[in-house]
Amino acid sequence: MKAITYDSVIAKVGKDRADEVMHEICLIHGGASLGDVKPMMGGLDVSALSESDIAKIQALLTEKPKKDGK
Amino acid sequence: MAGTTDNYRTTDILLGAGRLYVNVGIPANNARLAIDATTLTPDSASSAVHAGATKAGAKLTVTTSWDEYFVDEFPDPIVTNLSQTGMQFEGELAGVLDMTLLEYLSPGAGTYSTASGYKQLTVGRRATTYTGVAVVAPRADDSTKVVVAHIYKAVNTAGITMDFGRKTQGFTPFNFKGYAIGTRDADDTLGIIWHTIA
């Protein structure tokens, strides 16, 4: 999986949810926070993460937003 | 009682050109930049971009500055405390007409664009962006192994220089200064120097 930049997250989940999803990815990654990654050109290198962590990230990038109250 | 064993460390010398990379992704906590075993270059998953040839290589500096404290009874400092740390790469790059490279060198100011017939870098004001920077070099004692220096989050503070002259090849200086990622482990906020072993 290629490095994950903030722009690539916007492209996947949209601007409205990008902060929330990127924050969750940062927690899984463990190497930087949202504030560090947003202005980074190279993003997060996820190549050292476990398969289960990669699967969690892919799920975050593909899941549909939850609707309020449902 | 016995004498101390000599250790000239001649197999630990640093000799040989490295490759400078920008746009390097931040590795996970306790992880390192993945190196392809065949090409000895960063794994493509890291997003690393080779910055090209240099005038005289790249120089890594790790700096520490210390405050000293005194008491009236002694003229010498009695204790010291680490005040600041720093990590930076310096050198000069050859590819001064590569507009995408110039964009990496001018964060907060340069914007690359292209269209039919031209590539350009406009200079003005934009949000500051950071880049991961790494140098990967073969080990002098074993060219199948590498030494890697990596600053996780850096900004080029040297700007761009273009020498236009009939007898002067233009090089543009770089000074990638590291900035801490505070959420990493306290002993690993700026960067890492490591090498592969047998």
Interface residues (C-beta under 8 A of the other chain):
Chain A: M1 K2 A3 I4 T5 C26 H29 G30 G31 A32 S33 D36 V37 P39 M40 M41 G42 G43 L44 D45 V46 S47 A48 L49
Chain B: V22 N23 V24 G25 I26 P27 A28 N29 A31 R32 L33 A34 D43 S44 A45 S46 S47 A48 Y104 A127 T128 T129 Y130 T131 G132 Y152 K153 I181 G182 T183 R184
